[in-house]
């Protein structure tokens, strides 16, 4: 593991978007083209809400195993509620990830046209206030994600609101992650090398280090540790496909801690921003050229692509 300073990935301020939208879009797009990642400060998610969410995440995973497993939905691909420890595996990995997680999705009104593809949320009886906290956090992430997508659209030469219809009622997921303490003889790592499935991921920083990205040019692993209050944002495979790899989805992982920190849990809260299930992922014409021919001549719906990938990582069985 190469411990490279996080400064290699630039820290941008989302507050700059109001003052200079084109400048912010160029900086964000440039960071994505170079790293597939950016660090974003001043993202607008309230700090008191974040602190409440951290506390309730720790309380949730401290519940008895039997109680947590009561919120697991077998055969549902981990779409909502609890997914037990050692369930998910990175594509082509030899060992399952050393983590457990909980998924919160979008709340839809009864009879909504996406109800068949976006199941209802599962809410635990405790900790008290869990539902209100994470509905509020989901909404805050949604707002921040919309602003970032607007900047991405500008960078690609699209109208700033191009993504709005694509992500309206989108199948986004807020994942609460717990990586338990690790014994010295543990097989595997907390999260094996992988790429995300969605458009972009917004990740609130964890107190425990471990996130690394694979730099394409050098083949080195770069440690990513955002400043306090900032979030990490990365390109997912859907956006990579949409942009014909102009914006690359970068391999990343969560490595095991050094021996002196193995007795500590690690928590994180990624927000996987997805388009609506019927959004057609079709290569943007402006990303196709003689030097960069269309890698994906056959379009696919977001829901179809998601299903393919969930099978690959073991959350849906063939």
C-alpha beads as a LAMMPS data file, in Angstrom:
LAMMPS data file: protein, C-alpha beads

318 atoms
317 bonds

1 atom types
1 bond types

-500.0 500.0 xlo xhi
-500.0 500.0 ylo yhi
-500.0 500.0 zlo zhi

Masses

1 110.0

Atoms # bond

1 1 1 0.000 0.000 0.000
2 1 1 1.416 3.383 -0.990
3 1 1 0.316 6.123 1.375
4 1 1 0.202 9.127 -0.945
5 1 1 -1.093 12.466 0.353
6 1 1 -4.746 13.099 -0.430
7 1 1 -3.722 16.453 -1.931
8 1 1 -3.078 14.569 -5.163
9 1 1 -6.846 14.744 -5.705
10 1 1 -7.950 18.402 -5.620
11 1 1 -10.364 19.743 -3.042
12 1 1 -13.012 21.947 -4.677
13 1 1 -15.668 24.156 -3.114
14 1 1 -19.221 23.686 -4.320
15 1 1 -19.815 27.277 -3.186
16 1 1 -17.742 28.360 -6.212
17 1 1 -20.460 27.040 -8.507
18 1 1 -22.711 30.033 -7.802
19 1 1 -19.923 32.525 -8.456
20 1 1 -18.346 30.855 -11.477
21 1 1 -20.365 27.878 -12.759
22 1 1 -18.177 27.334 -15.819
23 1 1 -14.983 27.488 -13.771
24 1 1 -16.290 25.029 -11.190
25 1 1 -17.496 22.687 -13.946
26 1 1 -14.056 22.756 -15.592
27 1 1 -12.298 22.029 -12.290
28 1 1 -14.653 19.180 -11.386
29 1 1 -14.528 17.693 -14.879
30 1 1 -10.746 17.990 -14.963
31 1 1 -10.410 16.151 -11.655
32 1 1 -12.752 13.434 -12.900
33 1 1 -10.855 13.047 -16.176
34 1 1 -7.548 12.809 -14.296
35 1 1 -8.534 10.704 -11.282
36 1 1 -12.189 9.663 -11.628
37 1 1 -12.468 11.292 -8.186
38 1 1 -12.776 14.747 -6.634
39 1 1 -12.993 16.063 -3.084
40 1 1 -15.819 18.564 -2.584
41 1 1 -16.134 20.963 0.353
42 1 1 -19.064 23.290 1.131
43 1 1 -21.466 20.696 -0.247
44 1 1 -24.488 21.950 1.679
45 1 1 -25.281 18.818 3.693
46 1 1 -25.853 20.187 7.225
47 1 1 -23.164 19.179 9.708
48 1 1 -25.614 18.605 12.555
49 1 1 -27.557 16.194 10.340
50 1 1 -24.332 14.369 9.453
51 1 1 -23.377 14.008 13.119
52 1 1 -26.825 12.666 13.972
53 1 1 -26.554 10.185 11.108
54 1 1 -23.150 8.936 12.304
55 1 1 -24.514 8.348 15.803
56 1 1 -27.555 6.481 14.539
57 1 1 -25.478 4.400 12.137
58 1 1 -23.281 3.217 15.010
59 1 1 -26.377 2.493 17.125
60 1 1 -27.989 0.523 14.300
61 1 1 -25.039 -1.793 13.775
62 1 1 -24.628 -2.259 17.538
63 1 1 -28.026 -3.991 17.631
64 1 1 -28.027 -7.755 18.297
65 1 1 -27.269 -9.840 15.215
66 1 1 -30.645 -11.584 15.351
67 1 1 -32.462 -8.249 15.435
68 1 1 -30.512 -6.899 12.463
69 1 1 -31.096 -10.056 10.447
70 1 1 -34.822 -9.560 10.972
71 1 1 -34.510 -6.641 8.527
72 1 1 -32.769 -8.683 5.835
73 1 1 -34.896 -9.352 2.730
74 1 1 -33.668 -12.623 1.123
75 1 1 -33.578 -12.581 -2.672
76 1 1 -34.002 -8.804 -2.910
77 1 1 -30.402 -8.086 -3.883
78 1 1 -29.782 -5.982 -0.794
79 1 1 -31.899 -3.209 -2.300
80 1 1 -33.378 -2.131 1.031
81 1 1 -32.784 -2.835 4.690
82 1 1 -29.981 -4.950 6.123
83 1 1 -27.325 -7.000 4.324
84 1 1 -25.308 -9.224 6.670
85 1 1 -21.549 -9.378 7.140
86 1 1 -19.603 -11.197 4.396
87 1 1 -22.358 -11.090 1.752
88 1 1 -20.995 -8.815 -0.994
89 1 1 -17.935 -9.681 -3.075
90 1 1 -16.056 -7.440 -5.493
91 1 1 -16.066 -8.569 -9.111
92 1 1 -13.378 -11.241 -9.687
93 1 1 -12.357 -11.164 -5.995
94 1 1 -11.435 -14.348 -4.117
95 1 1 -12.839 -13.319 -0.734
96 1 1 -16.047 -11.606 0.344
97 1 1 -15.855 -8.076 1.750
98 1 1 -15.500 -7.647 5.509
99 1 1 -18.546 -5.422 5.964
100 1 1 -22.258 -5.250 6.703
101 1 1 -24.576 -2.526 5.427
102 1 1 -28.041 -1.008 5.356
103 1 1 -29.737 0.543 2.318
104 1 1 -32.173 3.451 2.312
105 1 1 -33.851 4.233 -1.002
106 1 1 -36.219 6.844 -2.359
107 1 1 -39.664 7.040 -0.818
108 1 1 -42.291 6.739 -3.566
109 1 1 -46.021 7.467 -3.280
110 1 1 -48.430 4.543 -3.579
111 1 1 -48.994 3.439 -7.163
112 1 1 -45.865 5.136 -8.526
113 1 1 -44.772 3.868 -11.936
114 1 1 -41.367 2.817 -10.584
115 1 1 -42.765 0.896 -7.612
116 1 1 -42.028 -2.465 -9.252
117 1 1 -38.349 -1.589 -9.679
118 1 1 -37.794 0.439 -6.499
119 1 1 -39.003 -1.455 -3.414
120 1 1 -40.332 0.209 -0.286
121 1 1 -37.878 1.108 2.454
122 1 1 -37.366 -1.100 5.475
123 1 1 -37.285 0.903 8.718
124 1 1 -35.897 -0.475 11.994
125 1 1 -37.820 -0.109 15.240
126 1 1 -34.683 1.399 16.764
127 1 1 -32.713 3.574 17.072
128 1 1 -35.487 6.080 17.591
129 1 1 -35.507 8.813 14.950
130 1 1 -33.683 6.681 12.380
131 1 1 -36.306 7.142 9.666
132 1 1 -36.527 10.928 10.007
133 1 1 -32.747 11.300 10.083
134 1 1 -32.067 9.283 6.967
135 1 1 -34.957 10.636 4.935
136 1 1 -33.528 14.104 5.622
137 1 1 -30.006 12.961 4.746
138 1 1 -31.213 11.293 1.545
139 1 1 -32.870 14.566 0.500
140 1 1 -29.713 16.565 1.295
141 1 1 -27.570 14.194 -0.749
142 1 1 -30.106 14.449 -3.574
143 1 1 -29.741 18.241 -3.656
144 1 1 -25.940 18.101 -3.603
145 1 1 -25.954 15.450 -6.318
146 1 1 -28.168 17.557 -8.575
147 1 1 -25.701 20.448 -8.301
148 1 1 -22.753 18.207 -9.139
149 1 1 -24.566 16.693 -12.121
150 1 1 -25.270 20.189 -13.385
151 1 1 -21.535 20.903 -13.334
152 1 1 -20.805 17.611 -15.109
153 1 1 -23.352 18.512 -17.790
154 1 1 -21.640 21.880 -18.343
155 1 1 -18.266 20.174 -18.605
156 1 1 -19.645 17.847 -21.289
157 1 1 -21.148 20.711 -23.268
158 1 1 -24.720 19.824 -22.316
159 1 1 -27.424 22.085 -20.919
160 1 1 -26.933 22.533 -17.140
161 1 1 -30.266 20.825 -16.473
162 1 1 -29.637 17.897 -18.857
163 1 1 -29.547 15.313 -16.060
164 1 1 -32.692 16.607 -14.308
165 1 1 -35.207 14.341 -16.099
166 1 1 -32.759 11.422 -15.955
167 1 1 -32.505 11.454 -12.155
168 1 1 -35.980 12.690 -11.235
169 1 1 -37.366 9.848 -9.086
170 1 1 -34.044 8.087 -9.662
171 1 1 -33.167 4.785 -8.031
172 1 1 -30.506 6.276 -5.757
173 1 1 -29.381 4.437 -2.640
174 1 1 -27.928 5.706 0.628
175 1 1 -25.714 2.963 2.063
176 1 1 -24.785 2.877 5.742
177 1 1 -21.603 0.821 6.030
178 1 1 -20.005 -0.857 9.014
179 1 1 -16.602 -2.498 8.782
180 1 1 -16.210 -4.354 12.112
181 1 1 -12.899 -4.812 13.937
182 1 1 -10.631 -7.229 12.096
183 1 1 -8.743 -10.187 13.573
184 1 1 -5.090 -10.610 12.665
185 1 1 -5.819 -13.700 10.556
186 1 1 -8.757 -12.225 8.591
187 1 1 -9.029 -13.329 4.968
188 1 1 -9.707 -10.577 2.453
189 1 1 -10.057 -6.837 2.912
190 1 1 -12.791 -4.513 4.103
191 1 1 -13.806 -3.763 0.510
192 1 1 -12.076 -5.382 -2.448
193 1 1 -10.971 -3.437 -5.501
194 1 1 -14.068 -2.424 -7.452
195 1 1 -15.814 0.272 -9.437
196 1 1 -19.219 1.718 -8.529
197 1 1 -22.262 0.914 -10.666
198 1 1 -24.123 4.254 -10.610
199 1 1 -23.683 7.729 -12.138
200 1 1 -21.737 9.352 -9.295
201 1 1 -21.087 8.446 -5.664
202 1 1 -21.077 11.025 -2.874
203 1 1 -19.188 9.732 0.168
204 1 1 -19.053 11.298 3.593
205 1 1 -15.635 10.825 5.140
206 1 1 -14.936 8.097 7.661
207 1 1 -12.955 8.634 10.850
208 1 1 -10.903 5.533 10.095
209 1 1 -8.667 5.726 7.019
210 1 1 -8.542 3.048 4.340
211 1 1 -10.003 4.383 1.073
212 1 1 -7.594 4.157 -1.848
213 1 1 -7.927 4.703 -5.599
214 1 1 -5.884 3.078 -8.344
215 1 1 -4.122 5.727 -10.394
216 1 1 -4.341 4.667 -14.018
217 1 1 -1.138 6.313 -15.247
218 1 1 1.209 4.934 -12.597
219 1 1 -0.639 1.851 -11.356
220 1 1 -0.123 3.096 -7.787
221 1 1 -2.728 3.059 -5.041
222 1 1 -3.396 6.582 -3.738
223 1 1 -4.787 7.076 -0.236
224 1 1 -7.814 9.406 -0.136
225 1 1 -8.520 11.252 3.088
226 1 1 -10.789 14.296 2.658
227 1 1 -10.487 17.318 4.926
228 1 1 -12.950 17.522 7.797
229 1 1 -16.432 18.320 6.514
230 1 1 -15.671 17.517 2.857
231 1 1 -16.980 14.620 0.809
232 1 1 -15.388 12.383 -1.786
233 1 1 -17.179 12.219 -5.145
234 1 1 -16.371 9.631 -7.796
235 1 1 -17.554 8.623 -11.249
236 1 1 -19.554 5.383 -11.512
237 1 1 -19.764 2.933 -14.383
238 1 1 -23.061 4.317 -15.710
239 1 1 -21.498 7.752 -16.221
240 1 1 -18.358 6.172 -17.666
241 1 1 -20.520 4.292 -20.161
242 1 1 -22.627 7.357 -20.966
243 1 1 -19.476 9.410 -21.647
244 1 1 -17.606 6.692 -23.572
245 1 1 -14.888 6.696 -20.857
246 1 1 -14.210 10.439 -21.169
247 1 1 -15.121 10.466 -17.475
248 1 1 -13.593 7.227 -16.145
249 1 1 -14.893 5.046 -13.343
250 1 1 -11.791 4.435 -11.250
251 1 1 -10.994 1.254 -9.349
252 1 1 -10.928 1.797 -5.578
253 1 1 -10.851 -0.245 -2.381
254 1 1 -10.945 -0.031 1.414
255 1 1 -7.827 -1.653 2.849
256 1 1 -7.466 -3.179 6.273
257 1 1 -6.046 -0.927 8.968
258 1 1 -2.592 -1.257 10.538
259 1 1 -2.382 -3.642 13.515
260 1 1 -2.849 -0.908 16.113
261 1 1 -6.205 0.118 14.558
262 1 1 -7.630 -3.352 13.829
263 1 1 -9.730 -3.289 16.974
264 1 1 -11.700 -0.250 15.731
265 1 1 -14.835 -0.236 13.589
266 1 1 -15.006 1.876 10.444
267 1 1 -18.250 3.549 9.318
268 1 1 -19.016 5.349 6.068
269 1 1 -22.083 6.642 4.222
270 1 1 -21.897 6.579 0.415
271 1 1 -24.824 7.917 -1.601
272 1 1 -25.021 6.064 -4.915
273 1 1 -26.774 8.455 -7.292
274 1 1 -28.720 6.491 -9.897
275 1 1 -30.921 7.543 -12.788
276 1 1 -34.534 6.422 -13.065
277 1 1 -34.938 2.703 -13.895
278 1 1 -36.074 3.362 -17.485
279 1 1 -33.337 5.897 -18.302
280 1 1 -31.547 4.735 -21.455
281 1 1 -27.764 4.729 -21.109
282 1 1 -26.774 5.680 -24.636
283 1 1 -23.328 7.003 -25.567
284 1 1 -23.292 10.810 -25.812
285 1 1 -22.464 11.759 -29.421
286 1 1 -19.932 14.431 -28.411
287 1 1 -17.805 11.778 -26.663
288 1 1 -17.390 9.709 -29.849
289 1 1 -14.477 10.430 -32.194
290 1 1 -12.015 8.688 -34.469
291 1 1 -9.610 8.474 -31.542
292 1 1 -12.353 7.381 -29.148
293 1 1 -14.853 5.216 -31.061
294 1 1 -18.132 4.220 -29.446
295 1 1 -17.434 1.432 -26.968
296 1 1 -21.141 0.814 -26.320
297 1 1 -23.121 0.873 -29.590
298 1 1 -26.012 -0.988 -27.935
299 1 1 -27.893 1.120 -25.355
300 1 1 -29.173 -0.384 -22.109
301 1 1 -31.647 0.811 -19.508
302 1 1 -30.330 1.782 -16.095
303 1 1 -32.357 -0.998 -14.492
304 1 1 -31.046 -3.602 -16.936
305 1 1 -27.473 -2.533 -16.297
306 1 1 -27.978 -2.514 -12.520
307 1 1 -29.328 -6.068 -12.591
308 1 1 -26.314 -7.312 -14.564
309 1 1 -23.918 -5.801 -12.059
310 1 1 -25.741 -6.999 -8.936
311 1 1 -25.431 -10.543 -10.255
312 1 1 -21.678 -10.021 -10.697
313 1 1 -21.143 -8.925 -7.085
314 1 1 -23.271 -11.656 -5.586
315 1 1 -26.205 -9.623 -4.305
316 1 1 -28.576 -11.247 -6.824
317 1 1 -28.226 -14.955 -7.557
318 1 1 -28.511 -16.190 -11.134

Bonds

1 1 1 2
2 1 2 3
3 1 3 4
4 1 4 5
5 1 5 6
6 1 6 7
7 1 7 8
8 1 8 9
9 1 9 10
10 1 10 11
11 1 11 12
12 1 12 13
13 1 13 14
14 1 14 15
15 1 15 16
16 1 16 17
17 1 17 18
18 1 18 19
19 1 19 20
20 1 20 21
21 1 21 22
22 1 22 23
23 1 23 24
24 1 24 25
25 1 25 26
26 1 26 27
27 1 27 28
28 1 28 29
29 1 29 30
30 1 30 31
31 1 31 32
32 1 32 33
33 1 33 34
34 1 34 35
35 1 35 36
36 1 36 37
37 1 37 38
38 1 38 39
39 1 39 40
40 1 40 41
41 1 41 42
42 1 42 43
43 1 43 44
44 1 44 45
45 1 45 46
46 1 46 47
47 1 47 48
48 1 48 49
49 1 49 50
50 1 50 51
51 1 51 52
52 1 52 53
53 1 53 54
54 1 54 55
55 1 55 56
56 1 56 57
57 1 57 58
58 1 58 59
59 1 59 60
60 1 60 61
61 1 61 62
62 1 62 63
63 1 63 64
64 1 64 65
65 1 65 66
66 1 66 67
67 1 67 68
68 1 68 69
69 1 69 70
70 1 70 71
71 1 71 72
72 1 72 73
73 1 73 74
74 1 74 75
75 1 75 76
76 1 76 77
77 1 77 78
78 1 78 79
79 1 79 80
80 1 80 81
81 1 81 82
82 1 82 83
83 1 83 84
84 1 84 85
85 1 85 86
86 1 86 87
87 1 87 88
88 1 88 89
89 1 89 90
90 1 90 91
91 1 91 92
92 1 92 93
93 1 93 94
94 1 94 95
95 1 95 96
96 1 96 97
97 1 97 98
98 1 98 99
99 1 99 100
100 1 100 101
101 1 101 102
102 1 102 103
103 1 103 104
104 1 104 105
105 1 105 106
106 1 106 107
107 1 107 108
108 1 108 109
109 1 109 110
110 1 110 111
111 1 111 112
112 1 112 113
113 1 113 114
114 1 114 115
115 1 115 116
116 1 116 117
117 1 117 118
118 1 118 119
119 1 119 120
120 1 120 121
121 1 121 122
122 1 122 123
123 1 123 124
124 1 124 125
125 1 125 126
126 1 126 127
127 1 127 128
128 1 128 129
129 1 129 130
130 1 130 131
131 1 131 132
132 1 132 133
133 1 133 134
134 1 134 135
135 1 135 136
136 1 136 137
137 1 137 138
138 1 138 139
139 1 139 140
140 1 140 141
141 1 141 142
142 1 142 143
143 1 143 144
144 1 144 145
145 1 145 146
146 1 146 147
147 1 147 148
148 1 148 149
149 1 149 150
150 1 150 151
151 1 151 152
152 1 152 153
153 1 153 154
154 1 154 155
155 1 155 156
156 1 156 157
157 1 157 158
158 1 158 159
159 1 159 160
160 1 160 161
161 1 161 162
162 1 162 163
163 1 163 164
164 1 164 165
165 1 165 166
166 1 166 167
167 1 167 168
168 1 168 169
169 1 169 170
170 1 170 171
171 1 171 172
172 1 172 173
173 1 173 174
174 1 174 175
175 1 175 176
176 1 176 177
177 1 177 178
178 1 178 179
179 1 179 180
180 1 180 181
181 1 181 182
182 1 182 183
183 1 183 184
184 1 184 185
185 1 185 186
186 1 186 187
187 1 187 188
188 1 188 189
189 1 189 190
190 1 190 191
191 1 191 192
192 1 192 193
193 1 193 194
194 1 194 195
195 1 195 196
196 1 196 197
197 1 197 198
198 1 198 199
199 1 199 200
200 1 200 201
201 1 201 202
202 1 202 203
203 1 203 204
204 1 204 205
205 1 205 206
206 1 206 207
207 1 207 208
208 1 208 209
209 1 209 210
210 1 210 211
211 1 211 212
212 1 212 213
213 1 213 214
214 1 214 215
215 1 215 216
216 1 216 217
217 1 217 218
218 1 218 219
219 1 219 220
220 1 220 221
221 1 221 222
222 1 222 223
223 1 223 224
224 1 224 225
225 1 225 226
226 1 226 227
227 1 227 228
228 1 228 229
229 1 229 230
230 1 230 231
231 1 231 232
232 1 232 233
233 1 233 234
234 1 234 235
235 1 235 236
236 1 236 237
237 1 237 238
238 1 238 239
239 1 239 240
240 1 240 241
241 1 241 242
242 1 242 243
243 1 243 244
244 1 244 245
245 1 245 246
246 1 246 247
247 1 247 248
248 1 248 249
249 1 249 250
250 1 250 251
251 1 251 252
252 1 252 253
253 1 253 254
254 1 254 255
255 1 255 256
256 1 256 257
257 1 257 258
258 1 258 259
259 1 259 260
260 1 260 261
261 1 261 262
262 1 262 263
263 1 263 264
264 1 264 265
265 1 265 266
266 1 266 267
267 1 267 268
268 1 268 269
269 1 269 270
270 1 270 271
271 1 271 272
272 1 272 273
273 1 273 274
274 1 274 275
275 1 275 276
276 1 276 277
277 1 277 278
278 1 278 279
279 1 279 280
280 1 280 281
281 1 281 282
282 1 282 283
283 1 283 284
284 1 284 285
285 1 285 286
286 1 286 287
287 1 287 288
288 1 288 289
289 1 289 290
290 1 290 291
291 1 291 292
292 1 292 293
293 1 293 294
294 1 294 295
295 1 295 296
296 1 296 297
297 1 297 298
298 1 298 299
299 1 299 300
300 1 300 301
301 1 301 302
302 1 302 303
303 1 303 304
304 1 304 305
305 1 305 306
306 1 306 307
307 1 307 308
308 1 308 309
309 1 309 310
310 1 310 311
311 1 311 312
312 1 312 313
313 1 313 314
314 1 314 315
315 1 315 316
316 1 316 317
317 1 317 318
